[in-house]
Amino acid sequence: MATAVELTGLTFSWPGSSPTLDINHWQVAQGESVLLRGASGSGKSTLLSLLAGINTPQKGVIKLFETDLSQLSARQRDKFRADHIGYIFQQFNLLPYLTAVENVLLGVKFSKHRQRKLSQSATNTATDYLLRLGLTAAQQQQPAAQLSVGQQQRVAAARALIGGPELLIADEPTSALDADRRDNFIKLLLELSAANNTTVLFVTHDVALAPYFNTHVELTEISRAMPDAELNNA
Ligand SMILES: Nc1ncnc2c1ncn2[C@@H]1O[C@H](COP(=O)(O)OP(=O)(O)OP(=O)(O)O)[C@@H](O)[C@H]1O
């Protein structure tokens, strides 16, 4: 099976700190759905930011679908991210004055590659995803700032999924959802991902989500670094 993610000899430190991550080797196969767990402060979001090319490691190689990110300029990394990665951030990063639909459309706006993968118009896809995620037609036309936190979370998911990115990175995307909505959300997210052969890396503290994923990884299993005090009892 083709490899989606491959990390080799990777270390990353924030300025003035001991290494947050020290990963000898880790790989994820294409189409796999990975649940990534770890204590608070252990470096999960840091790892995701490296995979998305937002930060770069001091040492080591990050390959995504055979592309070595270190060989790309910052601009090329931005393009690579826009084309191939859907990212659901912990804080969603929606534009507050744009409507829910307009926010979702941002997911394909900067990528011809993702536009070409749409099977219907971008707007129809956006409204279809939002409807399936439980936002009414009226809610879809509201500015993001007027939506509840749980609704914003689902808008962020639709934006990440539109245009079938090869890799979906999700950082605690269910924290604001109640149990019913969370289960529907995760099922739909994985269903849409599987339909597009999207590889999923999903960070959560919620153990109830474990059965939905085919691979479970604890950050300390792949990274030797033991950063700050919060890890002492991990
Ligand atoms: N922008 C930053 N600048 C400096 N240090 C940072 C920055 N972001 C994170 N860190 C540090 O890196 C370490 C790992 O943080 P990170 O956010 O990756 O952990 P996490 O596992 O995602 O935590 P949580 O589960 O609480 O979200 C922490 O010690 C944190 O203080």
The ligand as a Tripos MOL2 file, in Angstrom:
@<TRIPOS>MOLECULE
LIG
   31    33     1     0     0
SMALL
NO_CHARGES

@<TRIPOS>ATOM
      1 N1          4.0370   28.5120   19.4060 N.pl3     1 LIG1
      2 C1          4.7330   27.9460   20.4090 C.ar      1 LIG1
      3 N2          5.8470   28.5300   20.9060 N.ar      1 LIG1
      4 C2          6.5690   27.9710   21.9040 C.ar      1 LIG1
      5 N3          6.2510   26.7950   22.4940 N.ar      1 LIG1
      6 C3          5.1470   26.1660   22.0490 C.ar      1 LIG1
      7 C4          4.3240   26.6940   20.9970 C.ar      1 LIG1
      8 N4          3.2930   25.8330   20.7670 N.ar      1 LIG1
      9 C5          3.4620   24.8370   21.6480 C.ar      1 LIG1
     10 N5          4.5550   25.0200   22.4010 N.ar      1 LIG1
     11 C6          5.0630   24.1190   23.4660 C.3       1 LIG1
     12 O1          5.2670   22.8300   22.9030 O.3       1 LIG1
     13 C7          4.8340   21.8060   23.7870 C.3       1 LIG1
     14 C8          3.8060   20.9340   23.0700 C.3       1 LIG1
     15 O2          2.6180   21.7050   22.8030 O.3       1 LIG1
     16 P1          1.4530   21.1640   21.8710 P.3       1 LIG1
     17 O3          0.4530   22.2470   21.7420 O.co2     1 LIG1
     18 O4          2.0700   20.6100   20.6410 O.co2     1 LIG1
     19 O5          0.9050   19.9650   22.7690 O.3       1 LIG1
     20 P2         -0.4440   19.1070   22.6290 P.3       1 LIG1
     21 O6         -0.0410   17.6840   22.8570 O.co2     1 LIG1
     22 O7         -1.1070   19.4270   21.3360 O.co2     1 LIG1
     23 O8         -1.2970   19.6410   23.8570 O.3       1 LIG1
     24 P3         -2.9050   19.7270   24.0760 P.3       1 LIG1
     25 O9         -3.3910   18.3040   24.1620 O.co2     1 LIG1
     26 O10        -3.0170   20.4280   25.3890 O.co2     1 LIG1
     27 O11        -3.4800   20.4910   22.9290 O.co2     1 LIG1
     28 C9          4.2810   22.5160   25.0310 C.3       1 LIG1
     29 O12         5.2940   22.5080   26.0280 O.3       1 LIG1
     30 C10         4.0110   23.9240   24.5490 C.3       1 LIG1
     31 O13         4.2110   24.8590   25.5790 O.3       1 LIG1
@<TRIPOS>BOND
     1     1     2 1
     2     2     3 ar
     3     2     7 ar
     4     3     4 ar
     5     4     5 ar
     6     5     6 ar
     7     6     7 ar
     8     6    10 ar
     9     7     8 ar
    10     8     9 ar
    11     9    10 ar
    12    10    11 1
    13    11    12 1
    14    11    30 1
    15    12    13 1
    16    13    14 1
    17    13    28 1
    18    14    15 1
    19    15    16 1
    20    16    17 2
    21    16    18 1
    22    16    19 1
    23    19    20 1
    24    20    21 2
    25    20    22 1
    26    20    23 1
    27    23    24 1
    28    24    25 2
    29    24    26 1
    30    24    27 1
    31    28    29 1
    32    28    30 1
    33    30    31 1
@<TRIPOS>SUBSTRUCTURE
     1 LIG1         1 GROUP 0 **** ****
